[in-house]
Amino acid sequence: MKATDQIIDIIKREGAVTAKQIALRLSITTMGARQHLQGLEEEGFLRFEDVKVKVGRPNRHWSLTAKGHAQFSDRHSDLTVQFIDAIEQVFGSEGLNKISKEREVNTLATYRPHFDSLPDLQSKVKKLTELRDQDGYMAEYQATEDGFLLIENHCPICKAAQRCETLCQSELNVFQALVGSDISVRRDEHIVQGARRCVYTFNNKV
């Protein structure tokens, strides 16, 4: 993978970065990292913000533009939205909801066999992360004081979900079914609502 592609991938997964952080990640000089970042900015993939610090010059933080995020977009998203429009026109909102429910059922059926022998919440969230990453969500998980986070840095169905809100709810339903009714599942950040990523919190119910 080219250095510029790696940089875009890192920023997509981790958010805004400095040239020094990129240099450390790619084992290159800070000057080399800065040149790559400036090149990507000139091409319209990145933008920067200078953040003041207590001492010295401000730190320049680089983040993705809409064009940068589009590098990860589902190439078939426009066609998917057209299908959603057609389904609603022919079958109405009830038909659209049935389609969304069928996708939920199929996703659950695909994921569930992987969870049959998993003993605890951590193993379940870890497995769910692996499956979501394979499905293109650039997923990772983190432990918290009282549970776990599932972080999805990309949404390959974003345009479809913006058009059909029940798709996002169906994903929450799948997660809940997989971890069990004794676990609370909550979405704290949502790409469809303008966040950089989707973040789900998994906690034992009190």
C-alpha positions in Angstrom: 0.0 0.0 0.0 1.4 3.4 -0.9 2.3 5.8 1.9 -0.6 8.2 0.9 -3.1 5.4 1.0 -1.8 4.3 4.4 -2.2 7.9 5.7 -5.8 8.1 4.5 -6.5 4.7 6.1 -4.9 5.8 9.4 -6.8 9.0 9.6 -10.1 7.2 8.7 -9.5 4.8 11.6 -8.1 7.2 14.2 -9.3 10.7 13.4 -7.1 13.8 13.1 -3.3 13.3 13.3 -0.1 15.3 13.2 2.8 14.9 10.9 4.9 13.6 13.8 2.3 10.9 14.5 2.3 9.9 10.8 6.1 9.8 10.7 6.2 7.4 13.7 3.5 5.2 12.2 5.2 4.9 8.8 8.8 5.0 10.0 9.6 8.1 7.9 10.9 11.6 8.7 8.5 14.3 9.9 9.4 16.3 6.8 8.5 13.3 4.6 5.2 12.9 6.4 4.5 16.6 6.1 5.1 16.4 2.3 2.7 13.5 1.9 0.0 15.4 4.0 0.4 18.6 2.0 0.2 16.6 -1.2 -3.1 15.0 -0.1 -4.4 18.4 1.0 -3.6 19.9 -2.4 -5.5 17.0 -4.0 -8.5 17.7 -1.8 -8.4 14.6 0.4 -7.2 16.3 3.6 -7.7 19.5 5.5 -5.9 20.9 8.5 -6.5 22.8 11.7 -3.8 24.5 13.7 -4.3 23.8 17.4 -2.7 26.1 20.0 -0.4 24.7 22.6 0.9 26.3 25.8 4.5 26.6 24.5 5.7 26.9 20.9 4.0 26.9 17.5 0.5 25.5 17.1 0.2 21.8 16.3 -1.2 21.2 12.8 -3.9 18.4 12.9 -4.9 16.8 9.6 -8.3 15.2 9.0 -10.3 13.8 6.0 -12.4 16.0 3.8 -15.6 14.7 2.3 -13.6 13.7 -0.7 -11.2 11.8 1.6 -14.1 9.9 3.2 -15.5 9.1 -0.2 -12.5 7.0 -0.8 -14.1 4.4 1.4 -17.7 4.8 0.1 -19.7 1.9 -1.2 -19.3 2.1 -5.0 -22.8 0.7 -5.4 -24.5 3.1 -2.9 -26.3 5.2 -5.5 -27.8 2.0 -7.1 -28.8 0.8 -3.6 -30.6 4.0 -2.9 -32.4 3.7 -6.3 -33.6 0.3 -5.3 -34.8 1.5 -2.0 -36.8 4.3 -3.7 -38.3 1.8 -6.2 -39.3 -0.6 -3.4 -41.0 2.2 -1.5 -42.8 3.4 -4.6 -44.1 0.0 -5.4 -44.7 -1.5 -2.0 -44.9 1.5 0.3 -43.2 2.1 3.6 -44.6 -1.2 4.9 -42.8 -3.0 2.1 -39.6 -1.2 2.8 -39.8 -2.1 6.5 -40.2 -5.8 5.5 -37.1 -5.6 3.3 -35.1 -4.1 6.2 -36.5 -6.8 8.6 -35.5 -9.6 6.1 -31.9 -8.2 6.0 -31.9 -8.2 9.8 -33.0 -11.8 9.9 -30.4 -12.8 7.3 -27.6 -11.0 9.0 -28.4 -12.6 12.3 -28.5 -16.0 10.7 -25.1 -15.4 9.2 -23.5 -14.2 12.4 -25.1 -16.4 15.0 -23.2 -19.7 14.3 -20.0 -17.9 15.3 -21.4 -17.1 18.8 -22.7 -20.5 19.9 -19.6 -21.5 21.9 -18.4 -18.1 23.1 -18.3 -17.9 26.9 -18.3 -14.2 27.8 -19.1 -10.7 26.6 -15.5 -9.9 25.6 -15.3 -12.9 23.3 -18.6 -12.0 21.8 -17.7 -8.4 21.1 -14.3 -9.5 19.7 -16.0 -11.9 17.3 -18.6 -9.3 16.3 -15.7 -6.9 15.6 -14.0 -9.4 13.4 -17.3 -10.1 11.4 -18.0 -6.4 11.0 -14.5 -5.7 9.9 -14.8 -8.4 7.2 -18.1 -6.7 6.1 -16.2 -3.5 5.4 -16.9 -1.5 8.6 -13.3 -1.0 9.6 -14.2 -2.2 13.0 -12.2 -2.4 16.2 -13.1 -2.9 19.9 -11.9 -1.5 23.2 -12.4 -2.5 26.8 -13.9 0.1 29.2 -14.2 0.1 33.0 -17.6 -1.7 32.9 -17.8 -3.2 29.4 -16.6 -2.9 25.8 -16.8 -0.5 22.8 -17.4 -1.7 19.3 -16.0 1.1 17.0 -16.9 1.2 13.3 -14.8 3.7 11.5 -16.6 3.3 8.2 -20.2 2.6 7.1 -20.4 0.9 3.7 -24.2 1.3 3.7 -24.2 4.9 4.8 -26.2 6.3 1.9 -28.7 3.5 2.1 -29.1 4.0 5.9 -29.6 7.8 5.4 -32.5 6.9 3.0 -33.9 4.0 5.2 -33.4 4.6 8.9 -34.6 1.2 9.9 -31.4 -0.3 8.6 -29.5 1.2 11.5 -32.1 0.1 14.0 -31.9 -3.5 12.6 -28.1 -3.5 13.2 -28.7 -2.6 16.8 -31.3 -5.4 17.0 -28.7 -7.9 15.6 -26.1 -6.9 18.1 -28.6 -7.2 21.0 -29.7 -10.6 19.9 -26.1 -11.9 19.6 -24.9 -10.8 23.1 -28.1 -11.6 25.0 -30.9 -9.8 26.9 -28.7 -9.4 30.0 -26.4 -7.0 28.1 -27.2 -3.4 27.4 -26.3 -2.3 23.8 -26.2 1.4 23.1 -25.1 3.5 20.1 -23.2 6.6 21.3 -21.8 7.9 18.0 -23.5 7.7 14.7 -22.1 8.3 11.2 -25.5 8.9 9.7 -26.0 11.8 12.2 -22.7 13.4 11.3 -20.2 11.7 13.5 -16.8 10.5 12.3 -17.6 6.9 13.3 -20.3 4.7 14.9 -19.6 3.6 18.5 -21.5 1.0 20.3 -21.3 0.4 24.1 -21.8 -3.0 25.6 -22.4 -3.2 29.3 -23.9 -5.8 31.8 -27.4 -4.6 32.8 -27.5 -3.6 36.5 
